[in-house]
């Protein structure tokens, strides 16, 4: 089966373009005929630099807020918290600009086709004009550290093309040494689009700016013909083919560190790494991407008539009721491709849009939203055989833990470290808000659980990989610091339970006395995350053969954490009491964290709680934003209900045309997840959910096909991973398991 997205027309808008990436460089290829646009990104182009955005007076108000919460005076507690307990906004992820390739028009094109082979990361546009067939190939090479674009024709001397660069950042384009150069710097501030202010984008004078600087170069190597560098452009005339190499480097010097000004030296190294013949660059790239991609095969069945259609036509067919198992498998593999393309060793972690963002003020700053979205980006990594892609997250978290110590101390007078619901490349950890407090941030900001949730993928990386040196040197110190914070932060309530007494259920609100509130004494998600963190810390100690200063306090604290509670309606309670939800169909499912991604609740071990989760899911419904649909797939898979999973997969494949913010998720024509607008977490979460439907290993014994829909009658998968790093191959026929083979990690080595 071809692992391909393809189209009959060029992209009209960004959401129809096709993504390529090597972890650092991202590009969206529009597939234009006589004028091609490649929208460019570089993963370290963020506004600002490391700043202390903690609120120095915050901790003085924590006790007052907690007393008001305990007394049931929630409105007063929220007013004080909004005024005194918040920090400032994160910085924003920025676009690099556009590479335009313009060819002289030579008649009406025919036989047009643009495609993306996700197995190889090769984007191709092909069309015929007159008697000449033109082919344009685009890929972002990890080995070569470059974006490669080749234009060729099947008639000698037919390639004439002009290349130009445009950049929305403060920059200049010029010619040097026969190359088209682009230099510039990032703004000091890029306020989020929901923050209304006169000057949202602010630059410092160049001579004193501390922000990230960048240097880029575009080179052209023509076969036949000639290359002319002039007036801020490269012009190729009468060539058989031309290969463009685009390299970019920045002064980014590490997470949480000040930029260092070495972008020119880094650019020279990138240019040297990409200085090879086209065929050498092409095959090195394919070898690199396919080696990762080919670890997993998935066949869910075929509908041959549908598989002959373009991707847009397949989406429409599913919307009209067709069953397209090949498209479901393509959605799964596309999630893997996007992670390979946006998170590689040496890059930053995948952000809210992976690495692809065209906006100076991106939706939600395209930052790291760590109350679900960043974590969801990595749900597929271990099970779907891409553990290397977790390395950027691990490295970023080392900086997050360091900077989070100051936030813990300043905001809560506590030991250890913490982070809240938003972060950025500078490892921001303070609760966000605007300094003038013109916005009300209680629905999202006062949530000190972000760092603790991020410890879950750290532990999963050990659970699947089994690397004790990684656990000892990287994961456990970060986990221990997060646990130390909560041992200090938790307070005992009247029932003798250890509760947060200052937190929220992310972005949701409850009703009390006719009013809506966010702050709560002990949301269910808090208990689940803290319990999982404490248990994982003790498991890590056992694996390492150690005890330390945390061992006794963790063991003493665990029995005092509040239990999960079930309401009179049979649903799992989201808050500490059976409050009415302001929005019964809210997109966040925070109180179900214990079911997935954690495994504190399972149908086998805690059937009553699992049933309460089931009723909660039914209450939330089968609609939602793109990432919410993906989370629901994972949750229903844990409950073993494949038909509900498939219903949500089909819902996620709803064609979306608008880019306006809404809560009706689906897929854009390029299969990128629509919140809308675009968020990549839905792609990653859907892939994780499909994997969860096919194999689970969160309990002692792995389970094949735990949530198989009836329509997936025959199929085959190879390469999904189990805890311990083992690999599985499964075949089924007539909806029944035919064979189930586990290859141990030792046998793979």
C-alpha positions as CSV (number, residue, x, y, z in Angstrom):
1,X,0.0,0.0,0.0
2,X,1.3,3.4,-0.9
3,X,2.1,5.7,2.0
4,X,1.1,8.8,0.1
5,X,-1.0,11.9,0.3
6,X,-1.8,13.2,-3.2
7,X,-3.8,16.0,-4.9
8,X,-5.0,17.1,-8.3
9,X,-4.5,20.9,-7.8
10,X,-2.0,23.2,-6.0
11,X,-2.6,24.3,-2.4
12,X,-4.6,27.5,-2.3
13,X,-3.9,28.1,1.4
14,X,-1.3,27.0,4.0
15,X,-3.7,24.4,5.4
16,X,-3.6,22.6,2.0
17,X,0.2,22.6,1.6
18,X,2.3,19.6,2.4
19,X,4.8,19.4,5.4
20,X,8.4,18.3,5.3
21,X,10.9,18.7,8.1
22,X,14.1,17.4,9.7
23,X,13.4,18.4,13.3
24,X,15.0,21.8,12.9
25,X,13.9,23.1,9.4
26,X,10.2,22.8,8.4
27,X,8.6,23.7,5.1
28,X,5.1,23.7,3.7
29,X,5.2,23.0,0.0
30,X,2.2,24.6,-1.9
31,X,2.9,22.8,-5.2
32,X,2.3,25.9,-7.4
33,X,2.8,25.5,-11.1
34,X,4.7,28.6,-12.4
35,X,5.2,30.0,-8.9
36,X,6.0,27.7,-5.9
37,X,5.8,28.9,-2.3
38,X,7.7,27.1,0.4
39,X,6.7,28.4,3.8
40,X,9.7,28.1,6.0
41,X,10.3,27.5,9.7
42,X,13.3,27.0,12.0
43,X,12.6,25.4,15.4
44,X,14.6,27.9,17.5
45,X,13.1,31.1,16.1
46,X,11.2,32.3,19.2
47,X,10.7,35.8,20.5
48,X,12.5,36.9,23.6
49,X,15.2,35.2,25.6
50,X,15.4,33.7,29.1
51,X,13.6,36.2,31.4
52,X,12.5,36.0,35.0
53,X,8.8,36.1,34.6
54,X,8.0,34.9,38.1
55,X,6.0,37.2,40.4
56,X,8.2,38.1,43.3
57,X,5.3,38.8,45.7
58,X,3.2,35.8,44.9
59,X,3.9,33.4,47.8
60,X,2.7,36.0,50.3
61,X,-0.9,35.5,49.0
62,X,-1.0,31.7,48.8
63,X,-2.1,31.2,52.4
64,X,-4.9,33.8,52.1
65,X,-6.2,32.2,48.9
66,X,-6.1,28.7,50.5
67,X,-8.0,29.9,53.5
68,X,-10.7,31.4,51.3
69,X,-11.0,28.2,49.3
70,X,-11.3,26.1,52.4
71,X,-14.0,28.4,53.7
72,X,-15.9,28.0,50.4
73,X,-15.3,31.7,49.4
74,X,-14.1,30.7,45.9
75,X,-14.9,34.0,44.1
76,X,-12.8,36.0,46.5
77,X,-10.0,33.4,46.3
78,X,-10.0,33.7,42.5
79,X,-9.9,37.5,42.5
80,X,-6.9,37.6,44.8
81,X,-5.2,34.8,42.8
82,X,-5.7,36.6,39.5
83,X,-4.3,39.8,40.9
84,X,-1.3,38.4,42.8
85,X,-0.4,34.8,42.0
86,X,0.3,35.0,38.2
87,X,3.4,35.7,36.2
88,X,3.6,36.8,32.5
89,X,3.0,35.3,29.1
90,X,5.4,32.9,27.4
91,X,7.2,33.9,24.3
92,X,6.0,32.9,20.8
93,X,7.2,30.6,18.0
94,X,7.9,32.6,14.8
95,X,8.0,32.0,11.1
96,X,11.2,32.3,9.1
97,X,9.5,33.4,5.9
98,X,9.0,32.0,2.4
99,X,11.1,30.7,-0.4
100,X,9.5,31.5,-3.8
101,X,10.5,29.8,-7.0
102,X,9.1,31.4,-10.2
103,X,9.3,29.9,-13.7
104,X,8.3,31.7,-16.9
105,X,4.8,30.6,-17.9
106,X,4.8,28.2,-20.8
107,X,1.1,27.5,-21.4
108,X,-1.7,25.8,-19.6
109,X,-0.4,22.9,-17.4
110,X,-1.7,19.4,-17.8
111,X,-1.4,16.1,-15.9
112,X,-0.8,17.9,-12.7
113,X,-0.1,15.9,-9.5
114,X,1.4,16.9,-6.2
115,X,2.1,14.3,-3.5
116,X,3.9,13.5,-0.2
117,X,5.4,10.1,0.3
118,X,5.5,9.8,4.1
119,X,7.7,6.7,4.0
120,X,10.5,8.8,2.5
121,X,9.6,12.4,3.4
122,X,9.7,13.3,-0.3
123,X,7.3,15.9,-1.6
124,X,6.8,15.9,-5.4
125,X,5.0,18.2,-7.8
126,X,4.8,17.1,-11.5
127,X,3.0,18.7,-14.5
128,X,3.3,18.9,-18.2
129,X,3.3,22.2,-20.2
130,X,3.5,21.8,-24.0
131,X,5.8,18.9,-24.6
132,X,7.8,19.3,-21.4
133,X,7.2,17.5,-18.1
134,X,8.5,19.4,-15.1
135,X,9.2,17.7,-11.8
136,X,9.9,19.5,-8.5
137,X,11.2,17.5,-5.5
138,X,11.3,18.9,-2.0
139,X,12.7,17.3,1.2
140,X,14.2,18.4,4.5
141,X,17.3,16.3,5.2
142,X,18.3,15.4,8.7
143,X,21.8,14.1,7.6
144,X,22.5,17.1,5.4
145,X,20.9,19.7,7.8
146,X,19.2,21.4,4.9
147,X,16.1,21.8,2.8
148,X,16.7,20.5,-0.7
149,X,14.6,21.6,-3.7
150,X,15.2,20.2,-7.2
151,X,13.6,21.4,-10.4
152,X,14.0,19.2,-13.5
153,X,12.5,18.7,-16.9
154,X,12.5,15.8,-19.4
155,X,13.8,18.1,-22.2
156,X,17.3,19.5,-22.0
157,X,17.6,23.2,-21.3
158,X,14.0,23.6,-20.3
159,X,14.5,24.7,-16.7
160,X,14.6,28.5,-16.1
161,X,13.7,29.6,-12.6
162,X,14.1,32.5,-10.3
163,X,14.5,32.0,-6.5
164,X,13.7,34.7,-3.9
165,X,13.4,34.8,-0.1
166,X,11.0,36.9,2.0
167,X,11.0,37.2,5.8
168,X,8.5,38.8,8.1
169,X,11.2,39.2,10.9
170,X,13.6,42.1,11.0
171,X,16.0,41.0,8.3
172,X,17.9,41.7,5.1
173,X,18.3,39.7,1.9
174,X,21.5,40.0,-0.2
175,X,24.0,38.2,-2.3
176,X,27.3,36.9,-1.0
177,X,29.7,34.4,-2.6
178,X,27.1,33.5,-5.2
179,X,24.6,32.6,-2.5
180,X,21.3,34.3,-1.6
181,X,21.7,35.2,2.1
182,X,19.1,36.1,4.7
183,X,20.2,37.5,8.1
184,X,18.0,38.9,10.9
185,X,16.9,38.7,14.4
186,X,13.8,38.0,16.5
187,X,11.6,40.4,18.4
188,X,12.0,40.9,22.2
189,X,8.3,40.2,22.6
190,X,5.5,38.6,20.5
191,X,2.3,38.8,22.5
192,X,-0.3,36.1,22.0
193,X,-3.1,37.0,19.6
194,X,-5.7,37.0,22.4
195,X,-3.8,39.7,24.3
196,X,-5.0,43.1,23.1
197,X,-2.3,45.7,23.0
198,X,-1.0,48.5,20.8
199,X,2.4,47.0,20.0
200,X,2.2,43.2,20.2
201,X,5.6,42.7,18.3
202,X,8.4,44.6,19.9
203,X,12.1,44.8,18.8
204,X,15.0,46.1,20.7
205,X,17.6,48.2,18.8
206,X,19.9,45.9,16.9
207,X,23.0,47.0,18.8
208,X,21.6,46.0,22.2
209,X,19.2,43.1,21.2
210,X,19.6,39.9,23.2
211,X,17.3,37.8,21.1
212,X,17.9,35.0,18.7
213,X,19.7,36.0,15.5
214,X,19.6,33.9,12.3
215,X,21.7,33.4,9.2
216,X,20.4,31.5,6.2
217,X,21.8,30.8,2.7
218,X,20.3,29.5,-0.5
219,X,22.6,27.9,-3.0
220,X,21.9,26.8,-6.6
221,X,23.7,24.1,-8.5
222,X,22.6,23.9,-12.2
223,X,23.1,21.0,-14.5
224,X,23.6,22.8,-17.9
225,X,22.6,26.4,-18.2
226,X,23.9,29.0,-15.8
227,X,23.2,30.5,-12.4
228,X,23.1,34.3,-12.0
229,X,23.2,35.9,-8.6
230,X,21.7,39.5,-8.7
231,X,19.6,42.0,-6.9
232,X,18.6,39.7,-4.0
233,X,17.7,36.7,-6.1
234,X,19.2,33.7,-7.8
235,X,18.3,33.2,-11.5
236,X,18.8,30.0,-13.4
237,X,18.6,30.0,-17.2
238,X,18.4,27.1,-19.7
239,X,19.3,24.3,-17.3
240,X,18.5,20.6,-17.6
241,X,17.9,20.6,-13.8
242,X,18.8,22.7,-10.8
243,X,19.2,21.8,-7.1
244,X,18.7,24.4,-4.4
245,X,20.1,23.9,-0.9
246,X,18.7,26.0,1.9
247,X,20.5,26.1,5.2
248,X,19.7,28.1,8.3
249,X,21.4,28.5,11.6
250,X,20.7,30.6,14.7
251,X,22.3,31.9,17.8
252,X,20.2,29.7,20.0
253,X,22.5,28.2,22.6
254,X,20.3,25.7,24.5
255,X,17.1,25.6,26.4
256,X,16.9,28.3,29.1
257,X,20.2,29.8,28.0
258,X,21.0,33.2,26.5
259,X,21.7,33.2,22.7
260,X,25.4,33.3,21.9
261,X,25.9,35.0,18.6
262,X,27.5,32.0,16.8
263,X,24.9,31.7,14.0
264,X,27.4,32.4,11.2
265,X,29.8,29.6,12.3
266,X,26.8,27.2,12.6
267,X,25.7,28.2,9.1
268,X,29.1,27.3,7.7
269,X,28.9,23.9,9.2
270,X,25.4,23.3,7.8
271,X,26.5,24.4,4.4
272,X,29.5,22.0,4.6
273,X,27.2,19.1,5.7
274,X,24.9,19.6,2.7
275,X,27.6,20.1,0.1
276,X,27.1,16.9,-1.9
277,X,25.6,15.8,-5.2
278,X,21.9,15.6,-5.5
279,X,21.6,11.9,-5.7
280,X,23.9,11.5,-2.6
281,X,21.7,13.9,-0.6
282,X,18.5,12.3,-1.9
283,X,19.4,8.7,-1.0
284,X,20.9,9.7,2.3
285,X,17.7,11.4,3.2
286,X,15.5,8.5,2.1
287,X,17.7,6.0,4.0
288,X,17.4,8.1,7.2
289,X,13.6,8.6,7.2
290,X,12.6,5.2,6.0
291,X,14.8,3.5,8.6
292,X,12.6,5.1,11.2
293,X,9.3,4.8,9.4
294,X,9.7,1.2,8.3
295,X,9.9,-0.1,11.9
296,X,6.1,-0.3,11.9
297,X,3.8,-1.7,9.3
298,X,0.0,-1.5,9.6
299,X,-2.6,-3.1,7.3
300,X,-6.3,-2.6,8.4
301,X,-7.8,-3.8,5.1
302,X,-8.5,-2.2,1.8
303,X,-11.2,-0.5,-0.2
304,X,-9.5,-0.5,-3.7
305,X,-11.9,2.0,-5.2
306,X,-11.3,4.6,-2.5
307,X,-7.5,4.1,-2.6
308,X,-7.5,5.3,-6.2
309,X,-8.9,8.6,-5.1
310,X,-7.0,11.7,-4.1
311,X,-6.7,12.5,-0.4
312,X,-9.3,15.2,-0.5
313,X,-11.8,12.9,-2.3
314,X,-11.1,10.1,0.3
315,X,-11.9,12.5,3.1
316,X,-15.2,13.5,1.4
317,X,-16.1,9.9,0.9
318,X,-15.6,9.1,4.5
319,X,-17.7,12.1,5.4
320,X,-20.5,10.7,3.2
321,X,-20.4,7.3,4.9
322,X,-17.7,5.2,3.1
323,X,-15.5,2.9,5.1
324,X,-11.8,3.5,4.2
325,X,-9.5,1.3,6.4
326,X,-6.6,2.3,4.2
327,X,-7.2,6.0,5.2
328,X,-7.3,5.1,8.9
329,X,-3.9,3.4,8.5
330,X,-2.6,6.4,6.6
331,X,-3.7,8.7,9.4
332,X,-1.8,6.5,11.9
333,X,1.4,6.5,9.8
334,X,1.1,10.2,9.1
335,X,1.3,10.9,12.8
336,X,4.5,8.9,12.9
337,X,5.9,10.8,9.9
338,X,5.1,14.1,11.5
339,X,6.9,13.2,14.7
340,X,9.9,12.0,12.7
341,X,9.8,15.4,10.8
342,X,9.4,17.6,13.9
343,X,11.3,16.1,16.8
344,X,14.8,14.7,16.2
345,X,17.9,14.5,18.4
346,X,19.4,18.0,18.5
347,X,16.1,19.8,17.8
348,X,13.6,21.4,20.1
349,X,10.5,19.4,21.2
350,X,7.5,19.5,18.8
351,X,5.5,22.5,19.8
352,X,1.8,23.2,19.4
353,X,2.2,23.2,15.6
354,X,5.1,20.8,15.4
355,X,7.5,23.0,13.6
356,X,5.2,24.4,11.0
357,X,3.8,27.9,11.7
358,X,3.1,30.8,9.3
359,X,2.0,33.4,11.8
360,X,3.9,36.2,13.6
361,X,1.3,35.9,16.4
362,X,0.5,32.2,16.1
363,X,-2.6,30.7,17.8
364,X,-1.8,30.2,21.4
365,X,1.8,31.5,20.5
366,X,2.4,28.0,19.1
367,X,4.0,27.3,22.4
368,X,4.3,24.3,24.7
369,X,0.9,23.9,26.3
370,X,1.6,21.4,29.0
371,X,-1.8,20.8,30.4
372,X,-2.3,18.2,27.6
373,X,-1.0,19.2,24.3
374,X,2.8,18.8,24.6
375,X,2.3,15.5,26.4
376,X,0.0,14.3,23.7
377,X,2.7,15.1,21.1
378,X,4.7,12.2,22.6
379,X,2.0,9.6,23.4
380,X,2.9,7.7,20.2
381,X,6.6,7.8,20.5
382,X,7.3,4.7,22.6
383,X,4.5,2.4,21.4
384,X,5.1,3.4,17.7
385,X,8.8,2.7,17.8
386,X,10.2,6.2,17.7
387,X,12.0,6.5,21.0
388,X,14.8,8.7,19.5
389,X,12.1,11.4,18.9
390,X,11.6,11.8,22.7
391,X,15.2,13.0,23.2
392,X,14.4,16.7,22.6
393,X,11.6,16.6,25.2
394,X,14.0,14.9,27.7
395,X,16.7,17.6,27.1
396,X,14.2,20.5,27.3
397,X,12.9,19.1,30.6
398,X,16.4,19.3,32.2
399,X,16.2,23.1,31.8
400,X,12.5,23.2,32.8
401,X,13.4,21.6,36.1
402,X,16.1,24.1,36.8
403,X,14.0,27.1,36.0
404,X,11.0,25.6,37.8
405,X,12.9,25.7,41.1
406,X,12.7,29.4,41.2
407,X,9.0,29.3,40.4
408,X,8.4,26.8,43.2
409,X,10.2,29.1,45.6
410,X,8.8,32.4,44.5
411,X,5.2,31.5,43.9
412,X,4.7,28.9,46.6
413,X,7.6,29.0,49.0
414,X,8.2,25.4,48.2
415,X,11.1,23.0,47.6
416,X,11.6,21.1,44.3
417,X,10.4,22.5,41.0
418,X,7.1,23.1,39.2
419,X,5.7,24.3,35.9
420,X,2.3,25.5,34.9
421,X,0.2,25.2,31.8
422,X,2.3,27.1,29.3
423,X,6.0,27.0,28.4
424,X,8.4,28.0,25.6
425,X,11.9,27.3,24.3
426,X,13.3,29.3,27.2
427,X,11.8,26.8,29.7
428,X,9.2,29.2,31.1
429,X,7.6,27.8,34.3
430,X,5.6,30.6,35.9
431,X,1.8,30.7,35.7
432,X,0.9,32.9,32.7
433,X,-1.1,36.1,32.6
434,X,-0.7,39.7,31.7
435,X,1.2,41.9,34.1
436,X,-1.6,44.5,34.2
437,X,-4.1,41.7,34.9
438,X,-6.5,43.0,32.2
439,X,-7.4,39.4,31.4
440,X,-8.9,36.8,33.7
441,X,-6.7,33.8,33.7
442,X,-8.2,31.5,36.3
443,X,-9.5,28.9,33.8
444,X,-6.0,27.9,32.9
445,X,-3.1,29.6,34.8
446,X,-3.3,28.5,38.4
447,X,-2.3,24.9,37.7
448,X,1.1,23.8,39.1
449,X,0.8,20.3,37.7
450,X,2.4,20.8,34.3
451,X,5.9,19.7,35.3
452,X,4.5,16.6,37.1
453,X,2.5,15.5,34.0
454,X,5.7,15.9,31.9
455,X,7.4,13.4,34.2
456,X,5.0,10.8,32.8
457,X,6.7,10.6,29.3
458,X,10.1,10.6,31.1
459,X,9.1,7.5,33.0
460,X,7.5,5.9,29.9
461,X,10.8,6.4,28.0
462,X,12.5,4.3,30.8
463,X,9.6,1.8,31.0
464,X,9.9,1.0,27.3
465,X,13.7,1.4,26.9
466,X,15.0,0.1,30.2
467,X,18.1,2.3,30.2
468,X,19.2,2.5,33.8
469,X,21.8,5.2,33.1
470,X,19.2,7.4,31.5
471,X,16.9,6.8,34.5
472,X,19.7,7.6,37.0
473,X,21.2,10.6,35.3
474,X,18.2,12.3,33.6
475,X,14.8,11.0,34.4
476,X,14.8,10.3,38.1
477,X,16.4,13.6,39.2
478,X,13.7,15.5,37.3
479,X,10.9,13.3,38.7
480,X,12.3,13.5,42.2
481,X,12.4,17.3,42.0
482,X,8.7,17.4,40.9
483,X,7.8,15.0,43.7
484,X,9.7,17.1,46.3
485,X,7.6,20.1,45.3
486,X,4.3,18.3,46.0
487,X,5.5,16.9,49.2
488,X,6.0,20.5,50.3
489,X,3.0,22.0,48.5
490,X,0.2,19.6,49.6
491,X,-1.8,20.5,52.7
492,X,-4.0,18.3,54.9
493,X,-7.7,18.9,54.9
494,X,-10.2,18.3,57.6
495,X,-10.6,14.7,56.5
496,X,-6.9,14.1,56.8
497,X,-6.3,14.0,53.1
498,X,-3.4,15.6,51.3
499,X,-4.8,18.0,48.8
500,X,-3.5,20.8,46.5
501,X,-6.0,23.4,47.9
502,X,-5.0,25.7,45.0
503,X,-5.5,24.3,41.5
504,X,-8.0,23.8,38.7
505,X,-9.3,21.1,36.3
506,X,-7.6,22.6,33.3
507,X,-9.7,25.1,31.3
508,X,-13.0,23.8,32.8
509,X,-15.3,25.5,35.2
510,X,-18.1,24.3,37.6
511,X,-21.2,26.0,38.9
512,X,-21.9,26.8,42.5
513,X,-24.7,29.1,43.7
514,X,-25.4,30.1,40.1
515,X,-21.9,31.3,39.5
516,X,-19.0,29.6,37.6
517,X,-15.6,29.0,39.2
518,X,-12.3,27.4,38.3
519,X,-10.3,27.1,41.6
520,X,-10.9,23.9,43.6
521,X,-9.6,22.3,46.7
522,X,-8.7,19.0,45.1
523,X,-9.5,18.3,41.4
524,X,-9.4,14.6,40.4
525,X,-6.6,15.2,37.9
526,X,-4.4,16.6,40.6
527,X,-4.7,13.4,42.6
528,X,-4.1,11.2,39.6
529,X,-1.0,12.9,38.4
530,X,0.5,13.2,41.9
531,X,-0.3,9.6,42.7
532,X,1.3,8.4,39.5
533,X,4.3,10.6,40.0
534,X,4.9,9.3,43.6
535,X,4.4,5.7,42.5
536,X,6.8,6.1,39.6
537,X,9.4,7.7,41.8
538,X,9.3,4.7,44.1
539,X,9.5,2.3,41.2
540,X,12.5,4.3,39.9
541,X,14.2,3.9,43.2
542,X,13.6,0.2,43.2
543,X,14.9,-0.1,39.7
544,X,18.0,1.8,40.7
545,X,18.4,-0.1,43.9
546,X,18.4,3.1,46.1
547,X,16.5,4.8,48.9
548,X,16.9,8.5,49.5
549,X,15.3,11.3,51.5
550,X,12.1,11.1,49.4
551,X,11.4,7.4,50.0
552,X,9.8,7.6,53.5
553,X,7.7,10.8,52.8
554,X,6.4,9.3,49.5
555,X,5.4,6.1,51.1
556,X,3.7,8.0,53.9
557,X,1.9,10.5,51.5
558,X,0.5,8.0,49.1
559,X,-2.3,6.5,51.4
560,X,-3.3,10.1,52.3
561,X,-4.0,11.2,48.8
562,X,-7.8,11.6,48.1
563,X,-9.4,8.6,46.4
564,X,-11.3,8.8,43.0
565,X,-14.9,9.6,43.7
566,X,-18.1,8.6,41.9
567,X,-21.1,10.9,41.8
568,X,-24.7,9.9,42.2
569,X,-25.1,9.8,38.5
570,X,-22.4,7.2,38.2
571,X,-19.8,9.5,36.6
572,X,-16.3,10.1,38.0
573,X,-16.2,13.4,39.9
574,X,-14.0,16.0,38.2
575,X,-13.8,18.3,41.3
576,X,-13.7,17.5,45.0
577,X,-17.5,17.8,45.3
578,X,-20.4,16.9,42.8
579,X,-20.5,20.4,41.2
580,X,-22.6,21.0,38.1
581,X,-20.4,21.5,35.0
582,X,-20.6,24.9,33.2
583,X,-20.1,23.0,29.9
584,X,-21.2,19.4,30.0
585,X,-19.4,18.6,26.7
586,X,-16.1,20.3,27.6
587,X,-13.1,19.4,25.4
588,X,-10.8,18.6,28.3
589,X,-11.2,15.2,30.0
590,X,-8.8,15.9,32.8
591,X,-10.5,13.9,35.4
592,X,-10.0,10.8,33.3
593,X,-6.2,11.0,33.4
594,X,-6.1,8.0,35.6
595,X,-7.6,5.9,32.8
596,X,-5.3,7.3,30.1
597,X,-2.4,8.1,29.9
598,X,-2.0,6.7,33.4
599,X,-3.1,3.2,34.2
600,X,-4.5,3.8,37.7
601,X,-7.9,2.8,36.5
602,X,-8.5,-0.3,34.4
603,X,-11.6,-2.4,33.6
604,X,-9.8,-5.4,35.0
605,X,-8.4,-4.0,38.3
606,X,-10.9,-1.2,39.1
607,X,-14.1,-2.1,37.2
608,X,-16.4,0.4,39.2
609,X,-14.0,3.3,38.4
610,X,-13.7,2.2,34.8
611,X,-17.5,2.2,34.5
612,X,-17.6,5.7,36.0
613,X,-15.1,6.8,33.3
614,X,-17.3,5.2,30.7
615,X,-20.3,7.2,31.8
616,X,-18.2,10.3,32.0
617,X,-17.1,9.8,28.4
618,X,-20.7,9.2,27.2
619,X,-21.6,12.4,29.0
620,X,-18.9,14.4,27.2
621,X,-20.1,13.1,23.8
622,X,-18.4,12.3,20.5
623,X,-17.6,15.8,19.3
624,X,-14.8,18.1,20.3
625,X,-11.7,19.8,19.1
626,X,-9.2,17.8,17.1
627,X,-6.9,16.9,20.0
628,X,-10.0,16.2,22.3
629,X,-11.2,13.7,19.7
630,X,-7.8,12.0,19.8
631,X,-7.8,11.8,23.6
632,X,-11.2,10.2,23.5
633,X,-9.9,7.5,21.1
634,X,-7.3,6.6,23.6
635,X,-9.7,6.6,26.5
636,X,-12.3,4.4,24.7
637,X,-9.4,2.1,23.6
638,X,-8.5,1.6,27.3
639,X,-12.1,0.6,27.9
640,X,-11.9,-1.9,25.1
641,X,-14.7,-0.3,23.0
642,X,-13.4,-0.3,19.4
643,X,-16.7,0.9,17.8
644,X,-16.5,4.1,19.8
645,X,-12.9,4.5,18.8
646,X,-13.7,4.1,15.1
647,X,-16.6,6.6,15.4
648,X,-14.1,9.1,16.7
649,X,-11.5,8.4,14.1
650,X,-14.1,9.0,11.4
651,X,-15.1,12.2,13.2
652,X,-11.5,13.3,13.2
653,X,-11.4,12.8,9.4
654,X,-14.2,15.3,8.9
655,X,-13.0,17.7,6.2
656,X,-12.4,21.2,7.6
657,X,-12.2,24.3,5.4
658,X,-12.2,27.1,7.9
659,X,-9.2,28.2,9.9
660,X,-11.2,30.2,12.4
661,X,-11.0,29.1,16.1
662,X,-13.8,26.8,17.0
663,X,-14.4,23.5,18.9
664,X,-15.4,21.3,16.0
665,X,-12.4,19.3,15.1
666,X,-11.5,17.4,12.0
667,X,-8.8,17.3,9.3
668,X,-7.6,19.9,6.8
669,X,-7.0,18.7,3.2
670,X,-3.4,18.0,4.1
671,X,-4.6,15.7,7.0
672,X,-3.2,18.1,9.5
673,X,-5.3,18.2,12.6
674,X,-7.9,21.0,12.9
675,X,-8.7,22.2,16.3
676,X,-9.5,24.4,14.3
677,X,-7.1,26.2,13.8
678,X,-4.2,23.8,13.2
679,X,-2.8,22.0,16.2
680,X,-0.5,19.0,15.6
681,X,-1.4,17.2,18.9
682,X,-4.5,15.7,17.3
683,X,-2.4,13.9,14.6
684,X,-0.1,12.5,17.3
685,X,-2.9,11.6,19.6
686,X,-4.9,9.8,16.9
687,X,-1.9,7.7,16.0
688,X,-1.4,6.8,19.7
689,X,-5.1,5.9,19.9
690,X,-5.0,3.6,16.9
691,X,-1.9,1.9,18.4
692,X,-3.8,1.6,21.7
693,X,-6.7,-0.1,19.9
694,X,-4.3,-2.8,18.6
695,X,-2.0,-3.6,21.5
696,X,-1.7,-2.5,25.1
697,X,1.0,-3.2,27.6
698,X,0.3,-0.9,30.6
699,X,-0.6,-3.9,32.8
700,X,1.6,-6.9,33.6
701,X,0.5,-9.0,30.6
702,X,0.3,-7.4,27.1
703,X,-3.0,-7.6,25.3
704,X,-3.4,-8.0,21.5
705,X,-6.4,-6.4,19.7
706,X,-8.0,-5.0,22.9
707,X,-10.4,-2.6,21.0
708,X,-10.8,-4.0,17.5
709,X,-13.8,-2.6,15.6
710,X,-16.0,-5.1,13.8
711,X,-15.2,-3.6,10.4
712,X,-11.5,-4.2,10.8
713,X,-12.0,-7.9,9.9
714,X,-8.6,-8.8,8.6
715,X,-5.3,-7.1,9.3
716,X,-1.6,-7.3,10.1
717,X,0.7,-5.1,12.1
718,X,4.4,-5.4,12.8
719,X,6.7,-3.4,14.9
720,X,4.6,-1.8,17.6
721,X,6.5,-1.8,20.9
722,X,5.6,-3.1,24.4
723,X,6.9,-2.0,27.7
724,X,10.4,-3.4,28.1
725,X,11.2,-2.5,24.4
726,X,9.7,-5.7,23.0
727,X,8.3,-5.7,19.5
728,X,5.1,-7.4,18.3
729,X,3.7,-8.8,15.1
730,X,0.0,-9.6,15.0
731,X,-2.2,-11.1,12.3
732,X,-6.0,-11.4,12.6
733,X,-8.7,-12.8,10.3
734,X,-12.5,-12.6,10.6
735,X,-12.0,-10.3,13.6
736,X,-10.2,-13.0,15.5
737,X,-6.5,-13.3,16.5
738,X,-4.6,-15.5,14.1
739,X,-1.1,-15.1,15.3
740,X,0.7,-13.1,18.0
741,X,4.5,-13.0,18.1
742,X,6.7,-11.1,20.5
743,X,10.3,-10.3,19.7
744,X,12.2,-9.4,22.8
745,X,14.4,-6.4,23.1
746,X,17.4,-8.7,23.4
747,X,16.5,-10.6,20.2
748,X,16.1,-7.2,18.4
749,X,19.6,-6.2,19.5
